[in-house]
Amino acid sequence: MQTISRQSYLDWLRLLAIIGVLFFHAAQPFAAESSWHIKNKETSNLYLEFTFWLSRFRMHLLFFISGAVAYFIMQRKSGKQFVGMRFQRLMVPLLFGMLVIVPPQVYMERLTQGFKGNFFDFYPSIFKGIPYPKGNLSWHHLWFILYLFVYDLLAAPLFAWIISPRGKKFAEVTTWLSQGKRMYLLCLPAILVFTSLILRYPETNDLVNDLAYLPYWFLFVLSGFICISNPLLMNAIERNRRLSLLVAFLSIVSINYLRWNNVEPSDLWANWKEQPLTYCYLALYPIIAWSWVLALVGYGKKYLNRPHKALTYINQAVYPFYILHQTVIVILAYYVVQLKDTIEAKYFFIVAVTFGICVCLFHLFIRPYRVMRFLFGMKEPIEKKKTVAAPEQQVTVKPTLEAIA
């Protein structure tokens, strides 16, 4: 496989995906028919539809981009070095998050359920080791980090083989996939896995029992790695972006028509799980996910592949932002839902204030300090050595910061 330099459009897409996660979680207290940690007394079906749409592809896109990022890391690291680095970047923030970042979320939820003590009365309960929701130990939104580490750990030998000279035959397969519309064959494994497992194993995000989504998410990571490893395949995604967007539009319209008119399989048949058409309906979910991911990547490659000096700062910020955002949202929501303002005012207040708080926390308390950078999975700041010229003139290069991979 040839060496490929970091692509700016992937960084912009990751930024958009993280912003989408912010909008998604901020809407959860107000979305009808959904259970969340903090709920507003009045809810909205429009917010439910908004979160339904975002949930069809937001994490899929993040996993796809994570697979692409793994490729860039593997170009300069051995498999063993890759695993070691991913442990530092993923497991350290996960453990820190479970002990420091997530407990306030669980505490605020317990307050709504009748708990009367302060946070320091609550905090020792997480060390009982009883998993949430029965207990108070949880990774909540940080499940994404755990899953990503498991995928990187298991796939490291496969990643190393794909980019090695031994993977030449595999490169020929990806080149074949880049021709015409063959790239859509990448969707088939996800369709088969999802439709065959989801009825027996609903999504849990607990790793152990998540037997449908665990392999399902992995297929997006693997596909991201495979696609970015062959420029011809990425060119095919860009070339077919309009078709991908058309399929994305038609598929989301189709599933919403079925949902809004009560003609989903569970509405039509008492034994709906045994009906063949049920699996056609279930296939819509991975089709929606893949078409939106391919459309966004295709359009991103076409229009967002522009480097910008702000990307260095943004690349450092997005990961800590993701770790922090839901805790800030839950704390704000606990107080905001008690007010009498409109749902729209509450929602936009939570979005704006969460964004501002997370940016300030990153800029003031995380980015400048090595220990905080380590705990949040960031790279160490790279200090360029002084360049000594003649004795009468010395040029000092100021420290710079390397973007997070």
N, C-alpha and C positions, 0 to 999 in steps of 0.2 A: 504494500500500500504506500502511496506517496504521502509525503508530509504536507499537511494542510494547516495554514495559519488560522488563528482565532478569527471567527466571523462576527462582525459587529452586530449584525441583525439578530443573532441569537441572544446577545446581551439586551438589546432593546425589547425583544419578545419576552425575555425573562422578567424584565421590569414591568411590562404590561400585564404579565400573568400574576405577579405579586400584587400589583394594584388591583387586579380583578379579585384576588383573594381578600384584600381589604374590603372592597365593596360587598363581597359575598358574605363575609362574617358579620359585617356591620348591619346587614339586612336581616340576619337570622332572628333577632329579638322581635321582629315585626312581621315575619312571614307566617301566613296561616298554615295550619295543618303540619307544622314541623315542631319537633321538640328540640329545645336548645337549653343551654345553661341558665340563661336569663330570658324571660319572655315578657313582652309588653301586654297590658290588659287587652288593648285593641290590636288586632292583627289585620293584615292586608293580603288579599289574594294576588295583587299585582306584585308585591314583594316576593310572594311564593313563586310566581312565574319567572321573575328575574333571577332568583337563586336557582331555580330548576334549570334555566338556560345556562347559567355560568357553570353549574355543576356537571354539565354534560361534557366539558372539555378542559376546564381550567387546570386540574391536577394532571390530566393526560398530557397537556402541553408542557407542564413542568417536568414530568418524568421524561418526556422526549428530549427536552433540552438538557436534562441531567445526563442522559445517555451520550449526547453530543459532547458535553463537557468532559465526560470520562474519556472520550477519544483523545481530546487535546492533552489531557494529563498523561495518558498512556504513551503518547509520542515521546515523552521525555522521562518516563519512569518505568522501571521494571514492574512486573506483577506484584512482587513483594513490597516494593516501595509504594506502589499505588494503594495497596490495602492499608499499609501503615499510615499513609497520608490521609486516607479517607476515614480511618479510625479517629485521627486527631480532629479532622474537620467535621465529622458527623457525630461520633459517639460522645466526645467530650461535651459539645453543646447540648446533646440529648440528656445526658446525666445532669448537667448543670440546670437545664430547663426543667427537668422533673423535680429537682430539689428547690429551685428558686423561682422560676418563671411561671410554671403551671399552678403551684399551690394557691396563689391568690384567686385564680379562676374557680377552683373547687371550693374555696372558702366562701366566695361571694354567692355561689350556688347554694351552699349549705345554709347561708343566712336566709335565703328565700324559702328554705325548707324547715325553718324553725330553730336553727342553731343560735345560741344566745351569747357565746363567748367571743372574745376578740381573736385576732389572727394568731397571737402567740399561744392562746389556749388551744387553737385548732391545729397548729403546725405539727406538733409531735405525733398526731394521728397518722401522718403519711408514713411514718417509720414502722407502723404495724404491718406494712407490706400487703395490705388487702387492696386488690385492684379496684379501681373505679368501674362501675358506679356503686357497688356495695361498700367499698372502702374509699379512701381519699388519695391513694397513690395512682397517678395517671401521667400519660404523656400527651393527652389531649391532641391539639393540632400538630404536635411534633411527631406524630406517627409517620409522617412523610419522611422525616430524617432517618428514623429507624429502618423503614422499608428500603430506603435508598442505600443505606449501608449494607443491609443483607444482600441486596441485588449486586452491589459492587463486589462484595466479598465472594459470592458464589460465581459471578461472571468474570472475575479477573483472569482466570486461565483462558476463557473463551475470547475475551477482549485481546489478550496478548497474542493468541493464535491468529485472530483476524488481521491484525496489523503486521504480522510477521511474514517473511517470505513463504512460509508454509501455507499461508492463507491465500495464495495466488488463485487457486481454483475457486475459492469463495468470491474473490473479487470478480471473476468472470461471471458468476451468478448474479451479483449485484449490477454488473454492467448490462446483463441481459434484462434485468428488471427495469433498467432505466429507459428501455426502448418503448415507444408508444405509450399505452396506458397500463403497462404491466406493473407499474409501481403500486397499483391498487391491490395487487396480490398480497402486499404486506398486511392488509387489513384482515385477511382470512383467518390467521391464527387467533387473533383477538375475538373475532366473531364466534369461532368454534369454542374457545375456552369460556367465554361469557355465557353463551346460550346453553352450554351443557352443564354448567356448574351453579349458576346464580340462583336457581330455584331451590337448590339444596343448601347453599351456603350464602346467605345474605351478607352484605358488607358489615364488618365489625370494626375494622382498623385496629384490632388487637393482636395481629400477626398470627397467633396460634390457631384461631378459628376462622380466619379470613381466607378460606380455601378457594374461593372464586376470584376475589380481587387480588390476592397475592400473586398468582401467575399472570393475571390480566394486566396489572400495572407494569410488571416486569417486561412484557412484550413492547411497551412503549419505550422503556429504557433501552432495550436491545435494539429496537428499530432506530432510535436516535443515534446510537453508536454506528449501526450499519449504514445508515443514510449519509451521515457526515463523512464517513470513511471513503466514500466514492463520490467525487464531484459530479459525475454523470447522473447519479441518482438524485442528488440535490437539484441539479439542473432540470430533471424531469418533474420534480415537485414544483419548481418555479414555473415550468412550461405549462403544467396542467392546473395551475392555481384557479383559473376561472371555473373549470369543471368541478374541482373540489368545493369551491364556494357554492356552486349550484346544488351539488349533492347535499352540502351542509344545510342550505336554506330549505330545500325540499324535505329533507329528513326531519328537521325540527318542526316544520309545519305539519308534517304527517303525524308525528307522535302527539303533537298538541291537539290536532283534530280528534284523534282517538281519545285523548284524555278529557277534553272539554265536552265531548258529546257522549261520554260514558259508553264507549264501544271498545274498551280494552278487553282483553280475554277474560279477566275476572268478572267483567260485567255481562259477558255473553253466555258463559258456560259454567255450570256447577263444577264440572271436572276439567276446568280450564288448563290445569297443569299437564294434562294428558293429551291435549289437543295439538296437532301438528302446527296449526297457525299461531299458537302461542310462541313457538320458537322463531317464527318469522317476525313477530312483534318484538321479541327480546333482541333479535339481531339489529333492530333499529338503534339500540343504545350504542354499541361499538361503532356502527356506521356513522352515527352522529359525531361521536368522539373523534374518529379518524378523519372524517371529512373536514371538521373544523380545525384540527391540528394541521392537516396538510394544507388547507387554505391559508391559515395564518402563517405557517412557515414559508409557503410559496410567495405570498404577498410581502412578507417580511424580507425575504431574500431579494425580492425585486426592488423594494422601495426603502428599506431600512438598513441596508448594508453600507452605512456611512459611519466611520469612526468619529468620535467627538471627545474632546478633552474631559467632558463631564462623565464619560463612561467609566473612567478609572474610579472616581468617587462613588458612582452609582453601583458598580460591581462590588465594591466593598460594603455598601449599605444594604443591599437587598436581602442578604442572608440574616443579619441581625434584625432587620425590619420584620422579616417573616417570623423569627423567633419571638419577638416582642408583641406583635400587633394584636393577637387575640386576647392576651392578658389585659392590655389596655382597653380593648373593646368591652370585655366582660365587666371590668371595674366601672367604666363609664356607664355602661348599660344598666348596671344595678341601680345607679342613682337617677339616670335619665328616665327610665320607665316609670318612675314614681311621679313624674311631672305631668301636667295637664296639657302640654303642648301637642301639636299635631304630630302624627307619625312621620311626616316628611321633615319637619323641623328637627325632630329627635334624630332621625337617620342621618341627615347631613351634618348635624352637630357632631355625632359620633365619628363619622368619616373624617371630618376636618380636624377635630381635636386629636383623634388617634394618629393621624398622619403627622401632625405637628409634634406631638409628644414623642413618637418613635424616632423622628428625625433628630430632635433635640437630644434624646438619650444616646443615640448613636454618635452624634457629632461631639457631644460634651463629655460623655462618660465611657464610651466604648472605644471609639476610634483612636484617641490619643494614648491609651494605656495598654501596654503589652499583655498584662494579665487578663484584661477584659477582652482583648482581641483573641487571646487563646481560648477563653471560655466561650466565646461566640463563634469559634471556628474560622477566624480570619487569619490571613498570612501575617507573619511578622513584617514590620516596616523594613524596607530594604534601604540601607544607608550606603550611598556611593562613597568610595574611598576618595580621600583628597588626592588630587593630581599635582605632583610636585614638578614644577618646571625649573627655571633657573632660580638661584638663591634669592635674586631680587624680585621675583614674581611667583606667587603661588595662587592657584585657582582653587577655590573651595566650592565643591558641588553640594548643594543642599540636599538633605534626605528626600527621597521620593517614596511613594507607596505603590506597591505592586497590586494589581487588581486580584481579587479573589477568583479562583478557578471555578 
